[in-house]
């Protein structure tokens, strides 16, 4: 039943040879890997306006020069990550760049930040998509956590079906969103040209008495939340069809061009319409309302915006498993993240991402405003480290024309560093947990690596000196009575060795006498050892006996504890059996150097 349900959810298993068919074309990759960056136009302008409103409505005109500055940084980041794609065509982005040029610890900081960022991407995207729905249907506002969790489950299942299938399905709403936003921008511009700018909008360049440089920098850093997801293409180069690096570079440029045009368009319309941020209605919703009214076009745009905000999380589902794979390959994450699932995706990474992002949504009650600062810091740390790493690479290699690349990365590094510092200084109350969580993640990386190294040292065989040693075998079979499952277990034990002993734990004289008599009548050809338990414990006497056998025979024999176990017909019947055997197995496997084997006996009723 479980197997059939799994097949229904994720489809048939795929052969390893089908992996090449799962690679992405440029158009599919643009939809899958750019959905995060493209969707951020739905809240990037809003984040700028939220900060500027602290200086009053007269300051909203600053949103235009700030938006232009954000576009400048986007241009630098696109050029920088294009260079990264050709320098590191195997993917990994900031993690590989930082590790290669700045050292292991810095690389792990970048990698850990990106992993956290991708978890936050899913949480932010699902929360932002929920906000778009509740803007159109305010009655659903109290159910936003449930809506966000439903979308996370949907995306997790879609990505478990494989990147090729999920890309084919999810590409449609992404391109619908791009078309819808450009239609909104075009119709909005036409309306402004025919009807004029909102009467109360302050002119660009008008004086604002209480504006400060710090406030403008804070607004700029908040607007840079629209740049999250730009690095995803450089992380996921192995997902592209060949030539992978060229296709990735072209996809990155397409994404940057579309993102820049949509972002400046939304910022201009917000300014011309005199839009003010509203806790219960997004800026895009207000622009669509002002352009089309609450008609069918408004609801189409809101629906598509909500959908793309949900689907923005798909960028993380594509990039997180690949980054986790690279860290696991370097032995800094569990090897389970290197395993491809039935549909050739890194299923463990996908499931891990879905579970932890869902926990974040529950923890923050689906509040996007609380999540975005964490999200932005998580991405700008890798941005800065990647730029710095590329600067050092240019200085080390100095290829032809290196000075231009070095200059681009230098400008990008200082800009992203300033943005990171602004976020830290202005939103420390919202992001302080990053400074606790990130060191824990990095410490976890080192602990995992140390464990794998220690394990390798202990398991390493000297092929010249270390040879298998032939030993005998002693098998101990714990029994609870004379039953068919005991008969089956003893039959199997005797097929392996003649040195078999059955052990029974009794609580009182009458019970022990009854067992001895029944065993003698049965006479299975195996010696029965009776252990008395004055404290009514089965585990302790058995463990002491096994320790004695182990001490006496460790040099000459392999000690095997053969545990009989019922396999019930229905899952709920398991709780009625096998508790003592489970406890005994758990203790022995963790404490003793003995072989533990289970002989199953299937019940048919």
C-alpha positions in Angstrom: 0.0 0.0 0.0 2.8 2.5 1.0 4.7 1.5 -2.2 1.7 2.1 -4.4 1.0 5.5 -2.7 4.7 6.5 -3.3 4.5 5.5 -6.9 1.3 7.6 -7.2 3.0 10.7 -5.7 6.4 10.6 -7.4 6.0 8.3 -10.4 7.9 5.2 -11.6 11.6 4.8 -10.7 14.0 6.0 -13.4 17.2 4.3 -14.6 20.6 6.0 -14.0 21.0 6.3 -17.8 18.0 8.6 -18.0 19.9 11.3 -16.1 21.0 13.2 -19.2 17.3 13.5 -20.2 16.6 15.3 -16.9 19.0 18.2 -17.7 17.4 21.6 -18.3 17.2 23.7 -21.4 17.7 27.5 -21.1 14.0 28.2 -21.1 13.2 25.6 -18.5 16.2 26.6 -16.4 15.1 30.2 -16.5 11.7 29.2 -15.0 13.1 26.9 -12.4 16.2 28.8 -11.3 15.0 32.3 -11.7 11.6 32.0 -10.1 13.0 33.3 -6.8 14.7 36.3 -8.3 11.8 37.2 -10.6 9.2 36.8 -7.9 11.1 39.3 -5.6 9.7 42.2 -7.7 6.5 41.5 -5.8 8.0 42.7 -2.5 11.3 44.5 -3.4 9.8 47.9 -4.0 7.5 47.5 -1.0 10.6 47.0 1.2 12.0 50.3 0.0 8.8 52.2 0.6 8.4 50.7 4.1 11.7 52.3 5.2 11.1 55.6 3.4 7.7 56.1 5.1 9.6 56.7 8.3 10.5 60.1 6.9 6.9 60.7 5.7 5.1 60.4 2.4 7.2 63.3 1.0 10.2 60.9 0.9 8.7 58.4 -1.5 10.3 60.0 -4.5 13.6 58.6 -3.2 12.3 55.1 -4.2 13.2 55.9 -7.8 17.0 56.7 -7.4 17.2 53.9 -4.9 15.6 51.5 -7.4 18.1 52.6 -10.0 21.0 52.0 -7.5 19.5 48.4 -6.9 19.6 47.9 -10.7 23.3 49.0 -10.8 24.1 46.4 -8.1 22.1 43.8 -10.0 24.2 44.5 -13.1 27.4 44.1 -11.2 26.2 40.8 -9.6 25.1 39.4 -13.0 28.5 40.2 -14.5 30.3 38.7 -11.4 28.3 35.5 -11.3 28.8 35.1 -15.1 32.5 35.1 -14.4 32.0 32.6 -11.6 30.1 30.3 -14.0 33.0 30.1 -16.4 35.7 29.9 -13.6 33.9 27.1 -11.8 31.8 25.2 -14.3 31.0 22.3 -11.9 28.8 24.5 -9.8 28.8 25.2 -6.1 28.8 29.0 -6.5 29.9 31.0 -3.4 30.9 27.8 -1.5 33.4 26.6 -4.1 34.7 30.1 -4.8 35.3 31.0 -1.2 36.7 27.5 -0.3 39.1 27.7 -3.3 40.3 31.3 -2.7 39.6 32.2 0.9 40.1 28.9 2.8 38.0 26.1 4.1 36.4 27.9 7.0 35.3 30.8 4.8 33.9 28.4 2.2 31.9 26.6 4.9 30.6 30.0 6.1 29.4 30.7 2.5 28.0 27.2 2.1 26.2 27.3 5.5 24.8 30.7 4.7 23.5 29.5 1.4 21.9 26.4 2.9 20.2 28.6 5.5 19.2 31.1 2.7 17.6 28.3 0.7 15.5 27.2 3.6 14.5 30.8 4.2 13.7 31.2 0.5 11.0 28.5 0.7 9.6 30.0 3.9 9.6 33.5 2.6 8.2 32.6 -0.8 5.3 30.5 0.6 4.6 33.3 3.2 4.7 36.0 0.5 2.4 34.0 -1.8 0.0 33.6 1.1 0.1 37.4 1.6 -0.9 37.9 -2.1 -3.9 35.6 -1.7 -5.0 37.2 1.5 -4.7 40.7 -0.1 -7.4 39.6 -2.6 -9.4 37.5 -0.1 -9.0 39.1 3.4 -11.2 36.4 5.0 -8.4 33.9 4.5 -5.9 36.0 6.5 -6.3 33.8 9.6 -5.4 30.7 7.6 -2.2 31.9 6.1 0.1 29.3 7.9 -2.0 26.4 6.6 -2.0 27.8 3.1 1.8 28.2 3.2 2.3 24.7 4.5 0.1 23.2 1.8 2.2 24.9 -0.9 5.4 23.6 0.7 4.1 20.1 0.6 3.0 20.5 -3.0 6.5 21.8 -4.1 8.3 19.1 -2.2 6.3 16.3 -3.9 6.7 18.0 -7.3 10.5 18.1 -6.9 10.6 14.5 -5.7 9.1 13.7 -9.1 12.3 14.9 -10.8 13.7 18.2 -12.0 12.6 17.6 -15.6 9.0 17.0 -14.8 8.7 19.8 -12.2 10.4 22.2 -14.7 7.9 21.4 -17.4 4.9 22.0 -15.1 6.2 25.0 -13.2 7.6 26.9 -16.2 4.0 27.9 -17.3 3.1 30.0 -14.3 6.6 31.6 -14.2 6.2 32.9 -17.8 2.6 33.8 -17.1 3.8 36.0 -14.2 6.4 37.7 -16.4 3.8 38.4 -19.1 1.3 39.6 -16.4 3.7 42.0 -14.8 4.8 43.5 -18.2 1.1 43.9 -19.1 0.5 45.6 -15.8 3.5 47.9 -16.3 2.6 48.8 -19.8 -1.1 49.5 -19.0 0.0 51.5 -15.9 2.4 53.6 -18.0 -0.4 54.3 -20.6 -2.8 55.3 -17.8 -0.2 57.7 -16.3 0.5 59.2 -19.8 -3.2 59.7 -20.4 -4.4 60.7 -16.9 -1.3 62.0 -15.3 0.5 61.3 -12.1 -1.3 61.1 -8.7 -2.0 64.7 -7.5 -0.3 64.2 -4.1 2.9 62.6 -5.3 6.0 64.7 -4.4 8.2 65.8 -7.3 11.6 64.1 -7.7 14.2 66.3 -6.1 11.8 68.0 -3.7 13.2 68.7 -0.2 12.5 66.4 2.7 13.3 67.8 6.1 13.9 64.7 8.1 15.6 62.4 5.6 19.1 61.1 6.4 21.9 59.2 4.6 21.5 56.3 7.0 17.7 56.0 6.2 18.5 56.1 2.5 21.1 53.3 2.9 18.7 51.3 5.0 16.0 51.7 2.2 18.6 50.7 -0.4 19.6 47.6 1.6 15.9 46.6 2.0 15.3 47.0 -1.7 18.2 44.7 -2.4 16.0 41.9 -1.1 14.9 41.9 -4.8 18.3 40.5 -5.7 18.0 37.3 -3.7 18.2 34.2 -5.9 20.6 35.7 -8.4 23.3 33.2 -7.3 21.2 30.1 -7.9 22.2 29.7 -11.6 25.9 29.5 -10.7 25.1 26.9 -8.0 23.2 24.6 -10.3 25.3 24.5 -13.5 25.3 20.6 -13.5 21.5 20.7 -14.0 22.0 22.4 -17.5 22.2 20.6 -20.8 25.6 20.7 -22.5 27.4 23.0 -23.0 26.3 23.6 -19.4 28.4 26.7 -18.5 27.4 28.6 -21.7 23.7 27.8 -21.2 24.0 28.8 -17.6 25.6 32.2 -18.5 22.9 33.0 -21.1 20.2 32.0 -18.6 21.8 34.3 -16.0 21.8 37.3 -18.4 18.1 36.7 -19.4 17.1 36.5 -15.8 18.9 39.8 -15.0 17.4 41.6 -17.9 13.8 40.5 -17.1 14.3 41.1 -13.3 15.7 44.6 -13.9 12.9 45.7 -16.3 10.1 44.4 -14.0 11.6 45.9 -10.8 12.1 49.4 -12.2 8.6 49.3 -13.8 6.9 48.4 -10.5 8.9 51.1 -8.6 7.9 53.8 -11.2 4.2 52.8 -11.0 4.3 52.8 -7.2 5.7 56.3 -7.3 3.4 57.7 -9.9 0.3 56.2 -8.2 1.4 57.5 -4.8 1.3 54.0 -3.3 1.7 53.6 0.5 2.7 50.3 2.1 -0.3 48.6 3.7 0.0 45.6 6.1 -3.1 44.0 4.6 -2.5 44.7 0.9 0.7 44.4 -1.1 2.1 47.1 -3.3 1.5 45.0 -6.5 -2.1 44.5 -5.4 -2.6 48.3 -5.0 -1.0 49.0 -8.4 -3.2 46.4 -10.1 -6.2 47.9 -8.3 -5.3 51.4 -9.4 -4.7 50.3 -13.0 -7.6 47.9 -13.6 -9.9 48.2 -10.6 -11.2 45.2 -8.8 -12.1 43.4 -12.0 -11.1 40.2 -13.6 -7.6 41.5 -14.6 -6.9 42.4 -11.0 -7.7 39.0 -9.8 -5.8 37.3 -12.6 -2.7 39.3 -11.7 -3.1 38.6 -8.0 -3.6 34.9 -8.6 -0.6 34.7 -10.9 1.5 36.8 -8.4 0.5 34.5 -5.5 1.4 31.5 -7.6 4.8 32.8 -8.6 5.6 33.7 -5.0 4.8 30.2 -4.0 6.8 28.8 -6.9 9.8 31.1 -6.1 10.6 28.4 -3.6 11.4 26.1 -6.5 14.7 27.8 -7.0 15.8 26.6 -3.6 14.5 23.1 -4.3 16.8 23.0 -7.4 19.9 24.6 -5.7 19.8 23.3 -2.1 20.1 19.6 -2.9 23.1 20.3 -5.3 24.9 22.4 -2.7 24.2 19.8 0.0 25.6 17.1 -2.4 28.8 19.1 -2.8 29.2 19.6 1.0 28.4 15.9 1.5 31.0 14.9 -1.1 33.6 16.9 0.8 32.4 15.1 4.0 30.9 18.1 5.7 27.3 16.9 5.5 25.8 13.4 5.9 26.5 11.0 2.9 22.7 10.6 2.6 22.6 13.9 0.7 24.7 12.3 -2.0 22.1 9.6 -2.8 19.8 10.0 -5.8 16.3 8.9 -5.3 13.9 7.0 -7.6 13.5 10.0 -9.9 17.2 10.8 -10.1 16.9 13.9 -7.8 18.7 14.2 -4.5 15.6 13.2 -2.5 17.0 13.6 1.0 18.0 17.2 0.3 14.5 17.9 -1.1 12.8 16.4 2.0 15.1 18.1 4.4 14.5 21.5 2.8 10.7 21.0 2.8 10.6 20.0 6.5 12.8 22.8 7.9 11.1 25.5 5.8 7.7 24.3 7.1 9.0 24.5 10.7 10.1 28.1 10.0 6.7 29.1 8.6 5.1 27.7 11.8 7.6 29.4 14.1 7.1 32.8 12.4 3.3 32.3 11.9 3.7 32.9 8.2 4.8 36.5 8.7 6.9 37.6 5.7 8.0 40.8 7.3 9.9 38.9 10.0 11.4 36.5 7.6 12.8 38.8 4.9 15.7 40.3 7.0 16.9 36.8 7.9 16.5 35.9 4.2 18.5 38.9 3.0 21.4 38.5 5.4 21.6 34.8 4.5 22.1 35.7 0.8 24.3 38.8 1.1 27.0 37.0 3.2 27.7 34.5 0.3 27.4 37.4 -2.2 30.2 39.2 -0.4 32.4 36.2 0.1 32.0 35.1 -3.5 33.0 38.6 -4.8 36.0 38.6 -2.4 37.0 35.1 -3.6 36.9 36.1 -7.2 39.0 39.2 -6.4 41.7 37.0 -5.0 41.5 34.6 -7.9 42.0 37.5 -10.4 45.1 38.6 -8.4 46.5 35.1 -8.3 46.0 34.1 -11.9 46.1 37.5 -13.7 44.8 36.3 -17.1 44.4 38.6 -20.0 41.9 41.4 -19.3 41.8 40.5 -15.6 41.7 44.1 -14.4 38.1 44.6 -15.6 36.9 41.5 -13.8 38.8 42.5 -10.7 37.2 45.9 -10.8 33.7 44.5 -11.2 34.2 42.1 -8.2 35.7 44.8 -6.1 32.7 47.2 -6.6 30.4 44.3 -6.0 32.2 43.2 -2.8 32.2 46.6 -1.2 28.6 47.2 -2.1 27.3 43.9 -0.8 29.5 44.2 2.3 27.9 47.6 3.1 24.4 46.2 2.6 25.2 43.3 4.9 26.5 45.7 7.6 23.4 47.9 7.2 21.2 44.9 7.7 23.1 43.8 10.7 23.0 47.3 12.3 19.4 48.2 11.5 17.6 44.9 11.9 19.8 43.2 14.6 16.7 42.5 16.7 15.2 40.5 13.8 18.4 38.7 12.6 20.3 38.0 15.8 19.5 34.3 15.6 21.6 34.1 12.4 24.7 34.8 14.5 23.8 31.8 16.8 22.5 29.5 14.1 25.4 29.9 11.5 28.2 29.1 14.0 26.2 26.0 15.1 25.9 25.0 11.4 29.6 25.4 10.7 30.5 23.6 14.0 28.2 20.8 12.7 30.1 20.7 9.4 33.4 20.2 11.3 32.0 17.6 13.6 30.6 15.6 10.7 33.9 15.9 8.8 35.8 14.8 12.0 33.5 11.8 12.4 34.0 10.7 8.8 37.8 11.1 9.1 37.9 9.1 12.4 35.7 6.4 10.9 37.9 6.1 7.9 41.0 5.8 10.1 39.3 3.0 12.2 38.0 1.1 9.2 41.1 1.3 7.0 42.6 -2.1 6.2 46.3 -2.7 5.6 46.1 -5.0 2.6 49.6 -6.4 3.4 49.1 -7.2 7.0 45.4 -7.4 7.9 43.7 -10.7 6.9 40.4 -12.3 8.0 40.8 -14.6 11.0 38.9 -17.9 11.0 36.9 -18.5 14.2 34.3 -20.8 15.5 30.7 -19.7 16.3 28.6 -19.7 19.5 24.9 -18.8 19.1 22.8 -17.7 22.0 19.0 -17.9 21.4 16.8 -16.1 24.0 13.5 -18.0 24.3 10.2 -17.2 26.0 8.6 -20.7 25.7 8.2 -23.6 23.4 6.7 -22.2 20.2 7.0 -22.5 16.5 9.0 -19.3 16.3 11.6 -20.8 18.8 11.6 -24.0 16.8 12.4 -22.0 13.6 15.1 -20.0 15.3 16.8 -23.1 16.7 16.6 -24.9 13.4 18.4 -22.0 11.7 21.0 -21.8 14.5 21.8 -25.5 14.3 22.3 -25.1 10.5 25.2 -22.8 11.2 26.9 -24.5 14.2 26.5 -27.2 16.8 27.5 -24.8 19.5 23.9 -23.4 20.2 22.5 -22.6 23.6 18.9 -21.5 24.5 18.4 -19.1 27.3 15.2 -18.7 29.4 14.6 -16.0 32.1 12.1 -17.1 34.8 10.6 -15.0 37.6 9.4 -17.8 40.0 10.0 -21.5 40.8 6.7 -22.7 39.4 7.3 -21.0 36.1 10.8 -22.2 35.8 9.8 -25.8 36.7 7.1 -25.8 34.0 9.5 -24.6 31.4 12.2 -27.2 32.3 9.6 -30.0 32.1 8.2 -28.8 28.7 11.7 -28.4 27.2 12.7 -31.9 28.4 9.5 -33.3 26.8 10.3 -31.5 23.5 14.0 -32.3 23.5 15.1 -30.1 20.5 18.8 -31.2 20.9 19.8 -27.8 22.3 20.9 -27.1 25.9 18.6 -24.8 27.8 20.1 -22.4 30.3 17.6 -21.1 33.0 18.3 -17.7 34.5 16.3 -16.5 37.6 15.3 -12.9 37.7 14.5 -11.7 41.2 13.7 -8.2 40.0 11.4 -9.3 37.1 13.8 -8.0 34.5 14.4 -10.0 31.3 17.1 -7.8 29.8 19.6 -7.6 32.7 20.0 -11.4 33.3 20.3 -12.0 29.5 22.9 -9.3 29.1 25.0 -10.7 32.0 24.8 -14.1 30.5 25.9 -12.9 27.1 28.8 -11.0 28.7 29.9 -14.2 30.4 29.8 -16.1 27.1 31.5 -13.3 25.3 34.3 -13.2 27.9 34.9 -17.0 27.8 34.8 -17.4 24.0 35.8 -14.0 22.5 39.2 -15.3 21.4 38.0 -18.5 19.7 34.4 -17.9 18.6 32.2 -15.3 17.0 29.3 -14.7 19.5 25.9 -14.4 17.8 22.7 -13.5 19.6 19.8 -14.9 17.5 16.6 -13.1 18.4 13.2 -14.6 17.4 10.7 -12.0 16.2 7.0 -12.0 15.2 6.1 -10.3 12.0 2.5 -9.4 12.3 -0.1 -9.3 9.5 -1.2 -5.7 10.4 1.0 -2.8 11.4 -1.0 -2.0 14.6 -0.4 -5.5 15.9 3.3 -4.8 16.3 2.7 -3.0 19.5 1.4 -6.3 21.0 4.7 -8.2 20.5 8.5 -8.0 20.5 9.1 -5.3 23.1 11.7 -7.3 25.0 13.5 -8.3 21.8 13.6 -4.7 20.6 15.1 -3.5 23.9 17.7 -6.3 24.0 18.7 -5.6 20.4 19.0 -1.8 21.1 21.2 -2.4 24.1 23.5 -5.1 22.5 24.0 -3.2 19.3 25.2 -0.1 21.1 27.2 -1.7 23.9 28.6 -5.1 22.9 30.9 -6.5 20.1 28.5 -9.4 19.3 26.6 -10.3 16.2 22.9 -9.7 16.5 20.6 -11.5 14.1 16.8 -11.7 13.8 14.8 -14.7 12.7 11.4 -13.5 11.5 8.3 -15.5 11.9 5.3 -14.3 9.9 1.9 -14.5 11.5 -0.9 -14.9 9.0 -3.9 -14.0 11.1 
